[in-house]
């Protein structure tokens, strides 16, 4: 599959609402085949207590538990942890079903010191994953339930109106610094391609705060072959306006940020987003993204041919951080899996899909 340039695309993004952008400004210089054509299967969250974190998704979103149990020795080894380490997992799925956007909660024991990947987790701090994004309905009721469960909010419920889109967004922070961004589009209706849901969809986007948006974008498009959903110019507000990423109100007119969103295949799920906050110097946590540290640990994409995917990454100048290994993943099966990192340290894993064998 190769990428074709279209002249204009209508885009509704989490940050900027509905705009029309020139695709000629965002298309890769050379068409690159994606190493996968499926959305990400699961996000892996490293936490201290599986059931405490799971309550946000099960009690508010109605997620079901697909599987749970002890981490296999091969799964432990795939993280580069010592053989003496152990752990447990709980695999969750939104009530809409599907083999995408699942959440794997993991906890590690006897694996060494655990610390937050992103202590403080401000938008101007770079490295690892910042948040996982979920579409919701009735934001106020979800806000109230999240507080009841002991989660906190890094932003107020923020109203965004761009073009025809009337949006409400908020960042929730839960145990171990895990952040979930919820997105409630009041109008117009969501695309019909999104299955109907009561309160929460499966996660559809993973957000990183990056040192350089263009470097991160080139990694996704030129090394992984992902296509572009959105790539925008630096944005600042005309008047002091709350932003969904929590830039201080007095700085929203002077501190720009620029975003990019990519996916391996066009659709409503499986997206990866990168945001660069320009003009604020924060901490860089790119060297803290590994297990057993706490936070959003990895995103896993299935591939049809694991050896071919690895070869494509290497041929395009990418680096494999953990080579292909056999791992038994509860709820999925025995897979071949390798890991790499984005330019800002976030872990991406690609695995042979047992369902495709």
Phi, psi and omega per residue, in radians:
X1 nan 2.212 3.097
X2 -1.941 2.845 -3.086
X3 -1.689 2.437 3.133
X4 -2.069 2.423 -3.136
X5 -1.435 2.266 2.989
X6 -1.894 2.700 -3.009
X7 -1.266 -0.734 -3.131
X8 -2.489 2.613 3.113
X9 -2.410 2.346 3.049
X10 -1.511 2.190 -2.991
X11 -2.202 2.334 2.949
X12 -2.007 1.904 -3.115
X13 -1.910 2.790 3.096
X14 -1.015 -0.652 -3.023
X15 -1.529 -0.676 -2.885
X16 -2.100 0.150 3.099
X17 1.179 -2.621 -3.085
X18 -1.667 2.151 3.096
X19 -2.428 2.925 3.026
X20 -2.020 2.204 -3.068
X21 -2.155 2.689 3.091
X22 -1.459 2.029 -3.103
X23 -1.170 -0.390 3.116
X24 -1.098 -0.371 -3.139
X25 -1.519 -0.167 -3.037
X26 -2.101 -0.192 -3.079
X27 -1.280 2.502 3.071
X28 -1.030 2.624 -3.130
X29 -1.120 -0.593 3.135
X30 -2.239 2.339 3.108
X31 -1.154 2.249 -3.104
X32 -2.182 2.316 3.138
X33 -1.219 2.316 3.120
X34 -1.217 2.525 -3.141
X35 -1.350 -0.197 3.008
X36 -2.554 2.710 3.078
X37 -2.150 0.519 3.103
X38 -2.222 2.634 3.055
X39 -1.187 2.877 -3.139
X40 -1.132 2.401 -3.097
X41 -1.304 -0.775 -3.077
X42 -2.671 2.676 2.964
X43 -1.839 2.385 -3.132
X44 -1.827 2.145 -3.115
X45 -2.001 2.160 3.117
X46 -1.592 2.058 -3.028
X47 -2.361 2.958 3.115
X48 -1.583 -0.466 -3.125
X49 -2.456 1.947 -3.077
X50 -1.009 -0.799 -2.999
X51 -1.295 -0.580 3.105
X52 -1.122 -0.817 3.128
X53 -1.191 -0.651 -3.082
X54 -1.077 -0.459 -3.055
X55 -1.043 -0.586 3.114
X56 -1.018 -0.749 -3.057
X57 -1.443 -0.646 -3.088
X58 -1.407 -0.735 -3.080
X59 -1.431 -0.574 3.129
X60 -1.592 -0.815 -3.037
X61 -1.667 -0.116 -3.137
X62 1.243 0.386 3.138
X63 -1.124 2.608 3.082
X64 -1.820 2.687 3.051
X65 -1.585 1.994 3.134
X66 -1.378 -0.610 -3.089
X67 -2.918 2.735 3.033
X68 -2.753 2.748 -3.140
X69 2.809 -2.880 -3.141
X70 -1.417 2.507 3.033
X71 -1.186 2.371 3.094
X72 -1.234 2.755 3.079
X73 -1.040 -0.622 3.141
X74 -1.230 -0.594 3.082
X75 -1.189 -0.687 3.070
X76 -1.063 -0.797 -3.118
X77 -1.113 -0.592 -3.118
X78 -1.127 -0.381 3.074
X79 -1.529 -0.046 -3.119
X80 1.355 0.367 -3.122
X81 -1.581 2.760 -3.127
X82 -1.141 2.708 -3.127
X83 -1.094 -0.392 3.124
X84 -1.311 -0.226 -3.121
X85 -1.297 2.755 3.070
X86 -2.521 -3.082 3.127
X87 3.014 3.097 3.135
X88 -2.389 2.835 -3.141
X89 -2.423 2.783 2.986
X90 -2.483 2.109 -3.063
X91 -1.775 2.149 -3.071
X92 -2.007 2.631 3.080
X93 -2.465 2.454 3.102
X94 -1.141 2.676 -3.099
X95 -1.107 -0.258 3.083
X96 -1.230 -0.208 3.119
X97 1.352 -2.814 3.103
X98 1.676 2.730 3.126
X99 -1.742 0.797 3.131
X100 -2.562 2.769 3.012
X101 1.060 0.516 3.071
X102 -1.445 2.816 -3.103
X103 -2.126 2.108 3.081
X104 -1.871 1.932 3.038
X105 -1.514 2.296 3.118
X106 -2.290 2.563 3.014
X107 -2.310 2.372 -3.068
X108 -1.905 2.469 3.050
X109 -2.172 2.608 3.115
X110 0.911 0.632 -3.092
X111 -1.951 0.167 -3.096
X112 1.767 -3.109 -3.094
X113 -1.108 2.337 3.038
X114 -1.897 2.309 3.084
X115 -2.465 2.833 3.115
X116 -1.066 2.398 3.033
X117 -1.168 -0.709 -3.067
X118 -2.284 1.310 -3.142
X119 -1.077 2.243 -3.074
X120 1.550 -0.746 3.032
X121 0.887 0.840 3.069
X122 -1.381 2.689 -3.066
X123 -1.127 -0.422 -3.130
X124 -1.595 0.025 2.989
X125 -1.584 2.374 -3.054
X126 -1.830 2.855 3.064
X127 1.854 2.524 3.094
X128 1.087 -2.783 3.117
X129 -1.762 2.399 -3.123
X130 -1.505 -0.806 -3.070
X131 -2.848 2.876 3.061
X132 -2.030 2.332 -2.999
X133 -1.851 2.362 -3.096
X134 -2.338 2.390 3.020
X135 -1.403 2.455 -3.098
X136 -2.409 2.959 2.978
X137 -2.174 2.537 3.109
X138 1.059 1.197 -3.054
X139 -0.995 -0.693 -3.077
X140 -1.085 -0.715 -3.134
X141 -1.183 -0.625 3.093
X142 -1.193 -0.707 3.078
X143 -0.988 -0.843 -3.119
X144 -1.116 -0.722 -3.138
X145 -1.181 -0.655 3.136
X146 -1.105 -0.747 3.097
X147 -1.088 -0.723 3.120
X148 -1.037 -0.614 -3.109
X149 -1.467 0.003 3.099
X150 1.630 0.097 3.014
X151 -1.392 2.848 -3.138
X152 -2.213 2.989 3.134
X153 -2.066 2.301 3.093
X154 -1.520 -0.250 3.071
X155 -2.440 2.713 2.940
X156 -1.233 2.973 2.979
X157 -1.127 2.000 -2.985
X158 -1.825 2.165 3.097
X159 -1.499 2.257 3.070
X160 -2.217 2.256 3.092
X161 -2.232 2.007 3.127
X162 -2.364 2.126 -3.113
X163 1.003 -2.202 -3.128
X164 -1.548 -0.091 -3.031
X165 -1.559 2.221 3.040
X166 -1.996 1.879 -2.955
X167 -2.056 2.675 2.925
X168 -2.266 2.288 -3.112
X169 -2.383 2.672 3.096
X170 -2.764 2.583 3.030
X171 -1.783 2.171 3.021
X172 -1.796 2.437 3.036
X173 -2.053 2.198 -3.116
X174 -1.915 -2.859 3.115
X175 -0.990 2.546 3.070
X176 1.149 0.309 3.088
X177 1.367 0.132 3.111
X178 -1.144 2.239 -3.121
X179 -2.011 2.349 3.091
X180 -2.147 2.202 3.054
X181 -1.762 2.213 3.110
X182 -1.871 2.588 -2.948
X183 -2.368 1.964 -3.117
X184 -2.019 1.921 3.118
X185 -1.678 1.916 -3.104
X186 -1.308 -0.619 3.082
X187 -2.809 2.657 -0.183
X188 -1.213 3.091 -3.133
X189 -1.046 2.682 3.068
X190 -1.133 2.747 3.128
X191 -0.985 2.558 -3.136
X192 -1.151 -0.303 3.124
X193 -1.265 -0.220 3.053
X194 -1.518 2.092 3.140
X195 -1.001 2.583 -3.135
X196 -1.078 2.554 -3.130
X197 -2.575 2.799 -3.099
X198 -1.548 -0.882 -3.092
X199 -2.273 -0.736 -3.052
X200 -2.434 2.409 3.008
X201 -1.504 3.124 2.885
X202 -1.147 2.688 3.032
X203 -1.001 2.469 -3.092
X204 -2.135 -0.180 -3.036
X205 -2.639 2.485 3.072
X206 -2.081 2.251 -3.005
X207 -1.904 2.393 3.020
X208 -2.128 2.534 2.935
X209 -1.719 2.158 -2.921
X210 -2.117 2.726 3.117
X211 -1.263 -0.576 -3.130
X212 -2.582 1.938 -3.102
X213 -0.993 -0.720 -3.067
X214 -1.200 -0.636 3.085
X215 -1.123 -0.788 3.120
X216 -1.122 -0.750 3.141
X217 -1.068 -0.746 3.127
X218 -1.121 -0.623 3.080
X219 -1.056 -0.847 -3.096
X220 -1.178 -0.716 -3.043
X221 -1.476 -0.636 -3.049
X222 -1.675 -0.497 3.100
X223 -1.613 -0.821 -3.109
X224 -1.601 -0.270 3.119
X225 1.325 0.357 -3.137
X226 -1.241 2.678 3.123
X227 -1.615 2.868 -3.064
X228 -1.716 2.169 2.963
X229 -1.592 -0.685 -3.125
X230 -2.768 2.438 2.964
X231 -2.573 1.958 -2.992
X232 -1.975 2.913 3.063
X233 -1.358 2.806 3.072
X234 -0.946 2.413 -3.059
X235 -2.111 2.341 2.942
X236 -2.316 2.646 3.129
X237 -1.369 2.603 3.103
X238 -1.325 -0.561 3.058
X239 -2.296 2.739 -3.138
X240 -0.939 2.062 -3.017
X241 -2.429 2.291 3.080
X242 -1.002 2.422 3.097
X243 -1.948 2.667 -3.125
X244 -1.276 -0.063 3.088
X245 -1.913 0.052 2.963
X246 1.476 0.432 3.010
X247 -1.116 2.352 3.140
X248 -0.889 2.409 -3.013
X249 -0.947 -0.737 -3.076
X250 -1.219 -0.238 -3.111
X251 -1.781 -0.066 -3.040
X252 -1.173 -0.334 3.115
X253 -1.597 -0.150 -3.072
X254 -2.169 -0.332 -3.140
X255 -1.812 1.901 3.137
X256 -1.448 2.757 2.959
X257 -2.391 2.637 3.119
X258 -2.309 2.522 -2.986
X259 -2.226 2.748 2.983
X260 -2.511 2.501 3.116
X261 -2.308 2.303 -3.104
X262 -2.309 2.853 3.034
X263 -2.712 2.690 3.142
X264 -1.322 -0.470 3.133
X265 -2.518 2.434 -3.100
X266 -1.028 2.343 3.141
X267 2.885 -3.110 -3.055
X268 -1.596 -0.104 -3.107
X269 -2.285 2.841 3.086
X270 1.487 0.382 -3.073
X271 -1.528 2.721 3.041
X272 -2.239 2.277 -3.083
X273 -2.118 2.516 3.095
X274 -2.280 2.339 -3.128
X275 -2.272 2.307 3.061
X276 -1.964 2.054 3.019
X277 -1.542 2.099 -2.968
X278 -1.807 2.146 3.056
X279 1.879 -0.050 3.025
X280 -2.106 2.162 3.103
X281 -1.570 2.048 3.116
X282 -2.026 -2.881 3.078
X283 -1.497 2.695 3.050
X284 -1.999 2.071 -3.089
X285 -1.895 0.406 -3.053
X286 -1.055 -0.403 -3.126
X287 -1.603 0.152 -3.113
X288 -1.998 0.278 -2.977
X289 -1.515 0.012 -3.018
X290 -1.593 2.769 2.987
X291 -1.150 2.538 0.163
X292 -1.684 0.355 -3.101
X293 -1.048 2.794 -2.944
X294 -1.744 2.379 3.134
X295 2.439 -2.820 3.087
X296 -1.364 1.981 -2.927
X297 -1.569 -0.748 -3.021
X298 -2.838 2.845 2.965
X299 -2.124 2.373 -3.093
X300 -2.044 2.177 3.073
X301 -1.924 2.399 3.011
X302 -1.392 2.598 3.054
X303 -2.282 2.699 -3.137
X304 -1.341 -0.576 -3.075
X305 -2.435 1.838 -3.024
X306 -1.139 -0.701 -3.139
X307 -1.155 -0.719 3.137
X308 -1.162 -0.695 3.114
X309 -1.079 -0.770 3.106
X310 -1.075 -0.781 -3.133
X311 -1.075 -0.676 3.125
X312 -1.117 -0.755 3.117
X313 -1.039 -0.840 -3.100
X314 -1.158 -0.703 -3.112
X315 -1.139 -0.426 -3.112
X316 -1.697 0.203 3.072
X317 1.571 0.142 3.095
X318 -1.411 2.939 -3.140
X319 -2.170 2.395 3.067
X320 -1.606 2.171 -3.125
X321 -1.546 -0.520 3.022
X322 -2.403 2.126 -3.005
X323 -1.212 2.966 -3.128
X324 -0.989 2.265 3.108
X325 -2.518 2.718 3.083
X326 -1.492 2.278 -3.130
X327 -2.416 2.402 3.068
X328 -1.659 1.973 -3.098
X329 -1.875 2.040 3.140
X330 -0.986 2.305 -3.129
X331 1.488 -0.146 3.118
X332 -2.083 -0.912 -3.113
X333 2.217 -2.926 3.113
X334 -1.512 2.185 -3.037
X335 -2.285 2.848 2.902
X336 -1.751 2.321 -2.941
X337 -2.499 2.453 2.970
X338 -2.340 2.810 -3.086
X339 -2.144 2.610 2.949
X340 -2.507 2.996 3.139
X341 -2.156 2.551 3.005
X342 -1.250 2.948 3.129
X343 -1.010 -0.325 3.138
X344 -1.898 0.388 2.947
X345 1.552 -0.118 -3.122
X346 -1.216 2.381 -3.072
X347 -1.487 2.290 2.970
X348 -2.111 2.373 3.120
X349 -2.141 2.475 3.107
X350 -2.130 2.328 -3.040
X351 -2.376 2.635 3.078
X352 -1.223 2.239 -3.068
X353 -1.455 1.937 -3.135
X354 -0.992 -0.532 -3.130
X355 -1.186 -0.329 -3.104
X356 -1.632 -0.075 -3.080
X357 -1.358 nan nan
